[in-house]
Amino acid sequence: MNNNDPDVTDLKFNPERTATGNKGIRSIGIVDQPRVLVVDSQPLFLRGVNLILKESAEFGLVTEALNGQQALIEAENLLPDVILCSINLPDIGGLEVCRAIRRRLPQTSVILFSETDDDEQLFSALRAGAAGYFDKNISSVKLIEIVRQVVKGNYLINEQVILKPVVAKRVLQQFNELIGTEENEIKYIFAPLTGREIAILDSIARGNSNKEIGIELVISDQTVKNHITNILRKLNANDRTQAVITGIRNGWISI
């Protein structure tokens, strides 16, 4: 982030509608259809992505933001499932937007994109907690597939890193350097759970039933069950209690 960038900590988030306290008001849309916020400073690209997502008929609400500050405000108001955000924004950089979203709205997954496929930016996107990273030259079919996979809980950025040996090696080096230092930073490297799954795990830790989780996150009982199945599989946990214990030990949730 540039020295002239505004401090995202100065932006006002409503604590009752962010992070794990999300019982919030969501904009009009179709329940269980993913809500997407698209952020880019180029109106033509922004409108093109918006049109592609809407024409797919897979998303209940697609909203636009032209800069980072507007993105953070829209995210708080709309509580999107996925944010597609450009790394290069005129005010708050996309990486900083991603970090802020992961801290404030852990149930929201962030996919970052840039002008070119760059290893350095891929590494930075991983560190920021992004679920995916792509360049603007991808096809509309691939774009929809990326969003679809992230909505399903897949952490695509891990696969992208594995395919780039130089980046993978750097990640391992960074991980070794972080061991024994700041645990909050470590948890964003190869995070096993998506933001939505962390939100569900936190809700489980607070003693909520599947139905209560569904009401809180505005999703169906079946969707909750699917997410819990994914959580148990990813954490190699035998039951919900073991999954919660694992989440607390790793600092993903607290009670």
C-alpha positions in Angstrom: 0.0 0.0 0.0 1.3 3.4 -0.9 2.1 5.9 1.9 -0.7 8.2 0.5 -3.3 5.5 0.7 -6.0 6.1 3.2 -5.9 3.9 6.4 -8.6 1.2 6.1 -8.8 1.1 9.9 -10.4 4.6 9.7 -13.3 3.3 7.6 -16.3 2.6 9.6 -17.6 -0.9 9.8 -20.6 -1.8 11.8 -19.4 -4.5 14.3 -22.9 -6.0 14.6 -22.9 -6.8 10.9 -19.3 -7.8 10.3 -17.1 -10.7 11.1 -18.9 -13.3 13.2 -21.6 -11.0 14.3 -23.3 -11.2 11.0 -27.0 -11.5 11.4 -27.5 -8.7 9.0 -29.7 -7.2 6.6 -28.9 -8.3 3.1 -30.0 -6.5 0.0 -32.9 -7.8 -2.0 -31.9 -10.9 -3.9 -32.5 -14.6 -4.2 -31.7 -16.7 -1.1 -29.0 -19.3 -1.8 -27.8 -17.6 -5.0 -24.4 -16.2 -4.4 -24.0 -12.4 -4.1 -21.1 -10.9 -5.9 -19.4 -7.5 -5.6 -17.1 -6.5 -8.6 -14.5 -3.9 -7.9 -12.4 -2.2 -10.7 -11.6 1.4 -11.6 -12.2 0.8 -15.3 -16.0 1.2 -16.0 -15.9 -0.7 -19.2 -14.3 -3.8 -17.7 -16.5 -3.5 -14.6 -19.6 -3.5 -16.7 -18.4 -6.4 -18.8 -17.8 -8.6 -15.8 -21.1 -7.6 -14.4 -22.9 -8.5 -17.6 -21.1 -11.9 -17.8 -22.1 -12.8 -14.3 -25.7 -11.7 -14.6 -26.2 -13.6 -17.9 -25.0 -16.8 -16.3 -28.1 -16.7 -14.1 -26.1 -18.3 -11.3 -25.9 -15.2 -9.1 -28.7 -13.5 -7.1 -27.1 -10.1 -7.0 -24.1 -8.5 -8.8 -23.0 -5.1 -7.5 -20.2 -2.7 -8.7 -17.7 -0.5 -7.0 -15.1 1.8 -8.6 -12.6 2.0 -5.9 -11.4 0.4 -2.7 -13.2 2.6 -0.2 -16.5 2.2 -2.0 -15.9 -1.6 -2.1 -15.5 -1.7 1.7 -18.7 0.3 2.2 -20.6 -1.8 -0.3 -19.3 -5.0 1.3 -20.6 -4.0 4.7 -24.0 -3.1 3.3 -24.4 -6.1 1.0 -22.5 -8.8 2.8 -21.5 -10.5 -0.5 -20.5 -14.1 -0.8 -17.7 -13.3 -3.2 -15.8 -10.1 -4.1 -14.0 -9.9 -7.4 -11.4 -7.1 -6.8 -8.7 -5.5 -9.0 -5.3 -5.3 -7.3 -4.7 -2.0 -9.0 -7.2 0.6 -7.5 -6.8 4.4 -7.4 -7.2 4.8 -3.6 -6.9 1.7 -1.4 -5.1 -1.1 -3.2 -6.9 -4.4 -3.9 -4.5 -6.3 -1.6 -5.4 -4.0 1.3 -9.1 -4.3 0.5 -8.7 -8.1 0.6 -6.9 -8.0 4.0 -9.6 -5.7 5.4 -12.4 -7.9 4.1 -10.8 -11.1 5.5 -10.5 -9.4 8.9 -13.9 -7.8 9.0 -16.1 -10.2 6.9 -14.5 -13.6 7.1 -17.6 -15.2 5.5 -16.8 -13.3 2.3 -14.3 -14.8 -0.2 -12.1 -12.5 -2.2 -10.8 -13.2 -5.7 -8.1 -10.8 -6.9 -7.3 -10.0 -10.5 -4.6 -7.9 -12.3 -3.6 -6.8 -15.7 -1.1 -9.7 -16.2 -0.4 -13.0 -14.6 2.4 -12.1 -12.3 4.2 -14.4 -9.8 4.9 -11.5 -7.3 1.3 -10.5 -7.3 0.2 -14.1 -6.9 2.3 -14.4 -3.8 1.0 -11.2 -2.5 -2.6 -12.3 -3.2 -2.0 -15.5 -1.2 -0.6 -13.6 1.7 -3.6 -11.2 1.7 -5.9 -14.2 2.1 -7.4 -14.3 -1.4 -9.3 -17.4 -2.5 -8.3 -17.0 -6.1 -6.1 -14.9 -8.5 -6.4 -14.4 -12.2 -5.5 -11.9 -15.0 -8.0 -9.9 -17.0 -7.3 -11.9 -20.2 -9.3 -14.9 -19.1 -12.4 -16.0 -20.9 -15.9 -15.4 -19.7 -16.3 -19.2 -19.3 -13.3 -19.5 -17.0 -14.3 -16.4 -15.0 -17.7 -18.0 -14.2 -16.0 -21.2 -13.3 -13.6 -19.5 -10.9 -16.4 -17.8 -9.1 -18.5 -21.0 -9.1 -15.6 -23.0 -7.6 -14.9 -20.4 -4.9 -18.6 -20.3 -4.0 -18.4 -24.1 -3.5 -15.6 -23.6 -1.0 -12.6 -24.4 -3.2 -9.4 -22.4 -2.4 -8.1 -22.1 -6.0 -5.1 -19.9 -5.1 -3.4 -22.9 -3.4 -3.6 -24.9 -6.7 -2.2 -21.9 -8.6 0.7 -21.6 -6.2 1.5 -25.3 -6.5 1.8 -25.0 -10.2 4.4 -22.2 -9.8 7.5 -23.8 -8.2 9.2 -20.4 -7.6 6.2 -19.1 -5.8 5.6 -22.3 -3.8 9.2 -22.3 -2.6 8.9 -18.7 -1.5 5.7 -19.5 0.4 7.4 -22.3 2.3 10.3 -20.0 3.1 7.9 -17.4 4.4 6.0 -20.0 6.4 9.2 -21.1 8.1 10.1 -17.5 8.9 6.7 -16.9 10.5 6.7 -20.0 12.7 7.0 -18.8 16.3 6.1 -15.2 15.5 2.7 -13.8 14.6 0.1 -16.6 14.5 -2.5 -14.3 12.9 -0.3 -13.9 9.9 0.4 -17.6 9.6 -3.2 -18.6 9.4 -3.6 -16.8 6.1 -1.0 -19.0 4.4 -2.7 -22.0 2.8 -5.7 -21.5 4.9 -7.7 -24.7 4.7 -11.1 -23.1 5.2 -12.9 -20.5 3.1 -14.4 -17.4 4.8 -17.9 -18.9 4.6 -16.7 -22.1 6.3 -14.9 -20.1 9.1 -18.1 -18.2 9.7 -20.1 -21.5 9.9 -17.4 -23.0 12.2 -17.7 -20.0 14.5 -21.4 -20.3 14.5 -21.1 -23.9 15.5 -18.8 -22.9 18.3 -21.4 -20.6 19.6 -23.8 -23.5 19.9 -26.0 -22.8 16.9 -28.0 -25.5 15.2 -27.9 -26.0 11.4 -31.2 -24.2 11.2 -29.9 -21.2 13.2 -26.8 -21.1 11.1 -28.9 -21.0 8.0 -31.0 -18.1 9.3 -27.9 -16.2 10.4 -26.1 -16.6 7.1 -29.2 -16.6 4.9 -28.6 -20.0 3.4 -30.6 -23.2 3.3 -30.2 -26.1 5.8 -28.8 -28.3 3.0 -26.2 -25.7 2.1 -25.2 -25.6 5.8 -24.9 -29.4 5.9 -22.7 -29.3 2.7 -20.4 -26.7 4.2 -20.1 -28.7 7.5 -19.2 -31.8 5.5 -16.5 -29.8 3.7 -15.2 -28.5 7.0 -14.9 -31.9 8.6 -13.2 -33.3 5.5 -10.7 -30.4 5.3 -9.8 -30.6 9.0 -9.9 -34.4 9.1 -12.3 -34.1 12.0 -14.6 -36.8 13.1 -17.3 -34.5 14.5 -18.3 -30.8 15.0 -16.6 -30.6 18.4 -13.3 -31.7 17.0 -13.6 -29.3 14.2 -14.3 -26.4 16.6 -11.3 -27.4 18.8 -9.0 -27.4 15.7 -10.4 -24.0 14.7 -9.7 -22.5 18.1 -6.2 -24.0 18.3 -5.3 -22.4 14.9 -6.7 -19.1 15.8 -9.4 -19.1 13.1 -12.2 -18.7 15.6 -12.5 -17.8 19.3 -15.1 -18.4 22.1 
